Amino acid sequence: MTNPLYRDMANTDFMTELKNRNSYETDRQNLDAKKKWNGLTVAVIDVNNLKLVNDRLGHAVGDDCIVNAARVLQSVESQKVTAYRYGGDEFILLLENYPEPEKLLVRVKEKFAKYGDKQEVPVALAVGYAQFDENLDQEIADTQRRADEQMYQDKMKIKRSQEKWNNVENGH
């Protein structure tokens, strides 16, 4: 007999109350085993500038950034959308047969911006996504890699726009 509390603890991130990486890996493996890939989109989300927040303002403020990102992701969860804290400041959304995932992800970025733009050090969500493509992907991990590459492109775009902020802050 298993204790449901321990199972919940093993699959839930304590700080954010989202499903954790262990839960994501289990769900991903189950979807791969069933070859349930049609209409599956993976979104990789990262809190941009979190290291700078931690260095300048402390880890309590950094944790608050992570929790606020998690709250935004929880607000979009549904039968078709599952949010995970993958680790540190990185999150994953699995979207199953979700029409127009880009609109949802733009909404996620905008909702977090209401919080992030008010911070002493600006924080934003870098987002990348990819839909499973049987011509490119053999398993969901391949889709995730493509989403991760997109997220890094978005991260660089955000950093370039924040360089302008840093230059203004530094009197340039």
FENPEVEN-V52445 format. One record per residue. N is the residue number from 1. RES is the residue in one letter. SS is DSSP state (H for helix, E for strand, - for the rest). OMEGA is omega in whole degrees, 0 to 359 (* if undefined). Layout:
N	RES	SS	OMEGA
N	RES	SS	OMEGA
This chain:
1	M	-	179
2	T	-	179
3	N	-	182
4	P	H	179
5	L	H	179
6	Y	H	178
7	R	H	178
8	D	H	180
9	M	H	181
10	A	H	184
11	N	H	183
12	T	E	176
13	D	-	186
14	F	-	187
15	M	-	187
16	T	-	185
17	E	-	172
18	L	-	169
19	K	E	183
20	N	-	181
21	R	H	177
22	N	H	179
23	S	H	178
24	Y	H	181
25	E	H	178
26	T	H	180
27	D	H	180
28	R	H	180
29	Q	H	178
30	N	H	178
31	L	H	177
32	D	H	182
33	A	H	180
34	K	-	185
35	K	-	181
36	K	-	187
37	W	-	185
38	N	-	179
39	G	-	181
40	L	E	176
41	T	E	175
42	V	E	175
43	A	E	177
44	V	E	187
45	I	E	183
46	D	E	177
47	V	E	181
48	N	E	177
49	N	-	183
50	L	H	179
51	K	H	179
52	L	H	176
53	V	H	180
54	N	H	182
55	D	H	185
56	R	H	190
57	L	H	178
58	G	-	185
59	H	H	178
60	A	H	178
61	V	H	177
62	G	H	177
63	D	H	178
64	D	H	177
65	C	H	180
66	I	H	181
67	V	H	179
68	N	H	176
69	A	H	179
70	A	H	180
71	R	H	178
72	V	H	181
73	L	H	176
74	Q	H	183
75	S	H	180
76	V	H	180
77	E	-	179
78	S	-	176
79	Q	-	183
80	K	-	185
81	V	E	178
82	T	E	181
83	A	E	179
84	Y	E	165
85	R	E	186
86	Y	E	179
87	G	E	178
88	G	-	181
89	D	-	182
90	E	E	182
91	F	E	175
92	I	E	169
93	L	E	169
94	L	E	180
95	L	E	181
96	E	E	181
97	N	-	180
98	Y	-	181
99	P	-	176
100	E	-	181
101	P	H	181
102	E	H	180
103	K	H	178
104	L	H	183
105	L	H	174
106	V	H	178
107	R	H	178
108	V	H	180
109	K	H	181
110	E	H	179
111	K	H	180
112	F	H	181
113	A	H	178
114	K	H	176
115	Y	H	188
116	G	H	182
117	D	-	182
118	K	-	185
119	Q	-	179
120	E	-	172
121	V	-	184
122	P	-	176
123	V	-	180
124	A	E	176
125	L	E	171
126	A	E	187
127	V	E	172
128	G	E	178
129	Y	E	177
130	A	E	175
131	Q	E	179
132	F	-	180
133	D	-	185
134	E	-	177
135	N	-	183
136	L	-	190
137	D	-	174
138	Q	-	178
139	E	-	184
140	I	H	178
141	A	H	178
142	D	H	177
143	T	H	179
144	Q	H	179
145	R	H	179
146	R	H	177
147	A	H	180
148	D	H	178
149	E	H	178
150	Q	H	180
151	M	H	180
152	Y	H	176
153	Q	H	178
154	D	H	179
155	K	H	180
156	M	H	178
157	K	H	179
158	I	H	180
159	K	H	178
160	R	H	180
161	S	H	179
162	Q	H	175
163	E	H	177
164	K	H	178
165	W	H	180
166	N	H	179
167	N	H	177
168	V	H	180
169	E	H	184
170	N	-	176
171	G	-	179
172	H	-	*
